[in-house]
Amino acid sequence: MKKFATELMGMTVMSHKGEFLGALDNYVLDTNTGDLIHILVTPADGLDISRYRTDAANRLVVPFKSIVSIKNVVVVRTKVPKK
């Protein structure tokens, strides 16, 4: 399945354990390779963001490798995969 980046903006992001993490806000790309490095997630109200890596705007920084599936929602593994 192919999707345009604009279709994903604002999508619900959930952990593989069913926890509502927030909404997809933006992406970080490697401009040399075109690889998607991270997705940035606006955290859900009440989410304990201290458990996650965040950026200067307090968005969750989720490695692209953590994405499990993208359908009606984006599902991510909440434990960062080993490199």
Backbone torsions as a table, in degrees:
resi	resn	phi	psi	omega
1	MET	NA	135.5	177.5
2	LYS	-112.0	142.7	177.0
3	LYS	-137.5	146.6	172.4
4	PHE	-78.0	148.0	179.9
5	ALA	-56.4	-36.5	-179.0
6	THR	-66.2	-24.8	177.6
7	GLU	-71.1	-25.6	-176.5
8	LEU	-87.1	-24.2	-178.2
9	MET	-58.4	130.0	178.9
10	GLY	86.6	-5.9	179.8
11	MET	-64.5	149.1	175.5
12	THR	-66.2	136.6	176.0
13	VAL	-115.8	127.2	-178.9
14	MET	-127.2	152.1	174.6
15	SER	-77.4	163.7	178.0
16	HIS	-67.0	-11.0	177.5
17	LYS	-96.8	3.0	175.9
18	GLY	92.5	8.5	179.1
19	GLU	-81.4	131.1	177.2
20	PHE	-75.0	115.1	-178.0
21	LEU	-92.9	-35.6	-179.2
22	GLY	150.6	-149.4	-176.7
23	ALA	-123.1	139.7	179.0
24	LEU	-65.5	124.2	-174.7
25	ASP	-107.5	-40.0	-175.4
26	ASN	-164.2	-179.4	-178.0
27	TYR	-131.6	156.7	170.8
28	VAL	-121.2	121.8	-179.1
29	LEU	-113.3	148.6	170.1
30	ASP	-84.2	113.2	-175.0
31	THR	-71.3	-16.9	177.8
32	ASN	-80.2	-39.5	-175.5
33	THR	-105.8	-20.4	-175.0
34	GLY	83.0	2.0	-179.3
35	ASP	-71.1	140.9	173.7
36	LEU	-80.8	121.2	-175.3
37	ILE	-93.9	-52.5	-177.4
38	HIS	-139.0	159.3	161.9
39	ILE	-110.6	149.2	178.2
40	LEU	-110.1	128.8	-172.8
41	VAL	-119.9	124.4	171.8
42	THR	-72.1	118.4	-172.7
43	PRO	-68.4	148.8	176.5
44	ALA	-67.1	150.2	175.4
45	ASP	-57.6	133.5	177.6
46	GLY	85.4	-6.2	179.4
47	LEU	-72.1	132.7	177.9
48	ASP	-78.1	94.1	-175.0
49	ILE	-74.0	-9.2	178.9
50	SER	-66.1	-16.6	178.8
51	ARG	-82.4	-5.3	-173.1
52	TYR	-127.7	157.1	171.4
53	ARG	-73.4	135.6	-179.2
54	THR	-130.3	162.7	175.9
55	ASP	-99.7	-173.9	-178.0
56	ALA	-62.2	-23.0	179.2
57	ALA	-95.0	12.6	-179.0
58	ASN	62.1	26.0	172.2
59	ARG	-86.2	148.3	175.9
60	LEU	-70.8	135.6	177.5
61	VAL	-103.9	107.9	-174.5
62	VAL	-112.1	119.0	178.6
63	PRO	-59.1	139.9	179.0
64	PHE	-55.5	-35.7	-179.9
65	LYS	-61.5	-17.4	-178.9
66	SER	-82.4	-11.6	-178.6
67	ILE	-70.7	125.3	179.9
68	VAL	-93.1	-45.0	179.1
69	SER	-158.1	158.5	175.3
70	ILE	-134.3	109.8	175.2
71	LYS	-134.0	-107.7	175.0
72	ASN	-77.6	-23.4	175.8
73	VAL	-136.0	163.6	173.6
74	VAL	-95.6	124.0	179.8
75	VAL	-108.2	129.5	-178.7
76	VAL	-127.9	150.1	169.6
77	ARG	-75.4	133.8	-177.6
78	THR	-85.3	-12.7	174.5
79	LYS	-97.6	128.6	-177.4
80	VAL	-65.6	128.6	-179.6
81	PRO	-67.8	152.4	176.2
82	LYS	-72.0	147.4	-178.8
83	LYS	-78.0	NA	NA
